[in-house]
Amino acid sequence: MDEQSPLGRGRRAAPSLRDIDPVLERITARLAIRHGRAFSRETVERYVEECSWVLSAKARVATHLPVLVERFADQRLGALARGMGLAPKPVPEVLFVCTENAGRSQLAAALLRHRAGIRVLTAGSEPGSEITPVVLRLLAEQGMNADEEFPKPLTREVVTAADVVVTLGCGDACPVRPGRRCLDWDLPELSGLDIESARAVRDALATRVAALVDELLPGGAGTGCVRGGRVVGEGGV
């Protein structure tokens, strides 16, 4: 099945990846096999090219770009297939969103990923270039890491696939689709905090993550956006 990409980049080549078209072709071939039940090769190719364009614009070093392009395109295509009902969705999905997708959203996602039974995705309204060092330190103190995560832009596919969207400080820049449960966890930014204050944010996130797991795994929750403990309505992407 063909699907128009929501970022509107068309088939533009990534500026810093123009000389490695064979690499992008191999990525497309692998993802076309993986997602062939849901999408045509042309759709997969369009997503790979667009992801290369988007990520190269933020990249500081091009060495690892092909790996990130493949992960990003794979995540988007998988989310698109699940959101459209073209692929199974065996567990609840939670999307964490903050501005740069480099601090609180990555920390919350890693804490939730540490628990089984829920799919976790992250995104940013204005993604940075790398996960902040304080997040890696806070996770290492708990014997965890950010796995293979990296900052990435908020796209329609991951919002559509999510059962719960948790925003962390990005406000109206982080819209959600009607029918999705939206939580706003108003916690301080990690940048600029001393380590003890950063640990307090981590512990507060861990408490909220544990409560969210308890809600989702037994039977789920309702829809609507909750800010400050109350439902305030729904938005749209």
C-alpha positions as CSV (number, residue, x, y, z in Angstrom):
1,M,0.0,0.0,0.0
2,D,1.3,3.5,-0.8
3,E,1.2,6.3,1.7
4,Q,2.2,9.9,1.2
5,S,4.9,11.0,3.6
6,P,3.6,13.7,6.0
7,L,6.8,15.9,6.1
8,G,6.3,17.0,2.5
9,R,10.0,16.5,1.4
10,G,9.0,14.6,-1.7
11,R,12.0,12.7,-3.2
12,R,14.7,15.2,-2.3
13,A,18.0,13.7,-1.6
14,A,19.7,14.3,1.7
15,P,22.4,16.9,1.3
16,S,25.1,15.1,3.2
17,L,24.1,11.7,1.9
18,R,24.2,12.3,-1.8
19,D,27.4,10.4,-2.3
20,I,26.2,7.2,-0.6
21,D,23.1,6.4,-2.7
22,P,24.2,2.7,-2.8
23,V,23.9,2.7,1.0
24,L,20.4,4.2,0.9
25,E,19.5,1.6,-1.7
26,R,20.6,-1.2,0.6
27,I,18.6,0.3,3.4
28,T,15.5,0.5,1.2
29,A,16.0,-3.1,0.1
30,R,16.1,-4.3,3.7
31,L,13.1,-2.2,4.8
32,A,11.1,-3.2,1.7
33,I,11.4,-6.8,2.8
34,R,10.6,-6.0,6.4
35,H,7.5,-3.9,5.6
36,G,6.6,-5.5,2.3
37,R,3.3,-6.8,3.6
38,A,2.1,-3.3,4.2
39,F,3.8,-0.9,1.8
40,S,5.3,-0.9,-1.7
41,R,9.0,-0.5,-2.3
42,E,8.3,3.0,-3.7
43,T,6.7,4.1,-0.4
44,V,9.7,2.6,1.6
45,E,12.1,4.4,-0.7
46,R,10.3,7.7,-0.2
47,Y,10.5,7.3,3.6
48,V,14.2,6.4,3.5
49,E,15.1,9.4,1.4
50,E,13.0,11.7,3.5
51,C,14.5,10.4,6.7
52,S,18.0,10.9,5.3
53,W,17.1,14.5,4.4
54,V,15.7,15.3,7.9
55,L,18.4,13.7,9.9
56,S,21.3,15.0,7.9
57,A,20.1,18.6,8.5
58,K,20.8,18.1,12.2
59,A,23.8,15.7,12.2
60,R,27.1,16.9,13.5
61,V,29.0,13.8,12.2
62,A,27.9,12.0,9.0
63,T,29.6,8.7,9.9
64,H,26.6,7.1,11.7
65,L,23.9,8.7,9.6
66,P,23.0,5.6,7.5
67,V,22.4,3.6,10.7
68,L,20.1,6.4,12.1
69,V,18.3,6.8,8.8
70,E,17.5,3.1,8.8
71,R,16.3,3.1,12.4
72,F,14.2,6.2,11.9
73,A,12.6,5.0,8.7
74,D,11.9,1.6,10.2
75,Q,10.2,3.2,13.2
76,R,8.1,5.4,11.1
77,L,7.0,2.7,8.7
78,G,6.3,0.3,11.6
79,A,4.2,2.9,13.4
80,L,2.4,3.8,10.2
81,A,1.5,0.1,9.6
82,R,0.2,-0.3,13.1
83,G,-1.7,2.9,13.1
84,M,-3.4,2.0,9.9
85,G,-4.2,-1.5,11.1
86,L,-1.9,-3.1,8.5
87,A,0.3,-4.8,11.2
88,P,-0.5,-6.4,14.5
89,K,-0.3,-4.3,17.7
90,P,0.1,-6.8,20.5
91,V,0.9,-4.3,23.3
92,P,0.0,-0.7,24.3
93,E,2.2,2.1,22.8
94,V,3.4,5.2,24.6
95,L,5.0,8.2,22.9
96,F,7.1,10.6,24.9
97,V,7.5,14.1,23.4
98,C,9.6,17.1,24.5
99,T,11.1,19.9,22.5
100,E,14.6,18.5,21.7
101,N,13.9,14.8,22.3
102,A,17.2,14.8,24.1
103,G,16.4,15.1,27.8
104,R,13.2,14.4,29.7
105,S,11.5,12.4,26.9
106,Q,14.5,10.1,26.5
107,L,14.8,9.7,30.2
108,A,11.2,8.8,30.6
109,A,11.3,6.4,27.6
110,A,14.3,4.6,29.0
111,L,12.6,4.1,32.4
112,L,9.5,2.7,30.7
113,R,11.5,0.5,28.3
114,H,13.0,-1.1,31.4
115,R,9.6,-2.6,32.0
116,A,8.1,-5.3,29.8
117,G,4.8,-5.3,27.9
118,I,4.7,-1.7,26.4
119,R,6.1,-0.4,23.2
120,V,7.9,3.0,23.7
121,L,8.6,5.7,21.1
122,T,10.0,9.2,21.4
123,A,10.0,12.4,19.4
124,G,10.7,16.2,19.6
125,S,9.1,19.3,18.2
126,E,12.6,20.7,17.6
127,P,14.9,17.8,17.9
128,G,18.5,18.3,19.0
129,S,21.6,16.5,17.7
130,E,22.3,14.1,20.5
131,I,21.0,12.9,23.9
132,T,22.2,15.1,26.7
133,P,25.0,13.7,28.8
134,V,23.1,14.2,32.1
135,V,20.4,11.7,30.8
136,L,23.1,9.1,30.1
137,R,24.6,9.7,33.6
138,L,21.2,9.4,35.3
139,L,20.4,6.2,33.5
140,A,23.9,4.7,34.2
141,E,23.3,5.3,37.9
142,Q,20.4,3.0,37.6
143,G,22.2,0.4,35.6
144,M,20.4,1.4,32.4
145,N,21.2,3.2,29.1
146,A,19.4,4.8,26.2
147,D,19.9,1.8,24.1
148,E,20.0,2.8,20.4
149,E,17.8,5.9,20.8
150,F,18.5,9.3,19.2
151,P,16.7,12.7,18.9
152,K,14.2,12.6,16.1
153,P,11.3,14.9,14.9
154,L,7.7,14.4,15.8
155,T,5.8,12.8,12.9
156,R,2.2,11.9,12.2
157,E,2.8,8.1,12.1
158,V,4.1,7.8,15.7
159,V,1.2,9.9,17.1
160,T,-1.3,7.8,15.2
161,A,0.1,4.6,16.5
162,A,0.3,5.7,20.1
163,D,-2.3,4.8,22.7
164,V,-0.9,7.4,25.1
165,V,1.1,10.6,24.2
166,V,3.0,12.1,27.1
167,T,4.3,15.6,26.6
168,L,7.1,17.0,28.7
169,G,7.3,20.8,28.5
170,C,6.7,21.4,24.8
171,G,3.2,22.7,25.3
172,D,1.2,23.6,22.1
173,A,4.2,22.6,19.9
174,C,3.4,19.0,20.7
175,P,-0.1,18.4,19.3
176,V,-1.9,15.1,19.5
177,R,-4.7,13.4,17.5
178,P,-8.3,13.2,18.7
179,G,-9.0,9.9,20.4
180,R,-5.5,9.6,21.8
181,R,-5.0,9.9,25.6
182,C,-2.6,12.8,26.2
183,L,-0.8,13.4,29.5
184,D,1.3,16.5,30.2
185,W,4.0,15.9,32.8
186,D,5.2,19.3,33.9
187,L,8.7,18.7,35.1
188,P,11.8,21.0,35.0
189,E,14.2,20.8,32.1
190,L,17.3,18.9,32.9
191,S,19.8,21.3,31.3
192,G,21.2,23.7,33.9
193,L,20.1,21.6,36.9
194,D,22.6,20.4,39.5
195,I,22.9,16.7,39.7
196,E,20.8,16.3,42.8
197,S,17.9,18.2,41.2
198,A,18.3,16.2,38.0
199,R,18.0,13.0,40.1
200,A,14.8,14.4,41.6
201,V,13.4,14.8,38.1
202,R,14.4,11.2,37.3
203,D,12.8,9.9,40.4
204,A,9.6,11.8,39.7
205,L,9.5,10.4,36.2
206,A,10.0,6.9,37.5
207,T,7.0,7.3,39.8
208,R,4.8,8.5,37.0
209,V,6.1,5.8,34.7
210,A,5.2,3.1,37.2
211,A,1.7,4.5,37.7
212,L,1.2,4.6,33.9
213,V,2.3,1.0,33.6
214,D,-0.2,0.0,36.2
215,E,-3.0,1.8,34.3
216,L,-2.1,0.4,30.8
217,L,-1.4,-3.2,31.4
218,P,-4.6,-4.2,33.3
219,G,-7.0,-2.6,30.9
220,G,-6.1,0.8,29.6
221,A,-7.5,4.3,30.2
222,G,-9.7,6.9,28.6
223,T,-8.9,9.5,26.0
224,G,-8.4,13.3,26.3
225,C,-5.5,15.5,27.4
226,V,-4.7,15.6,31.1
227,R,-2.8,18.6,32.5
228,G,-2.3,19.1,36.2
229,G,-4.4,16.0,36.9
230,R,-7.5,17.1,34.9
231,V,-8.7,16.4,31.3
232,V,-8.5,19.5,29.2
233,G,-9.6,18.3,25.8
234,E,-8.1,17.0,22.6
235,G,-5.9,18.4,19.8
236,G,-5.1,17.4,16.2
237,V,-2.1,16.8,14.0
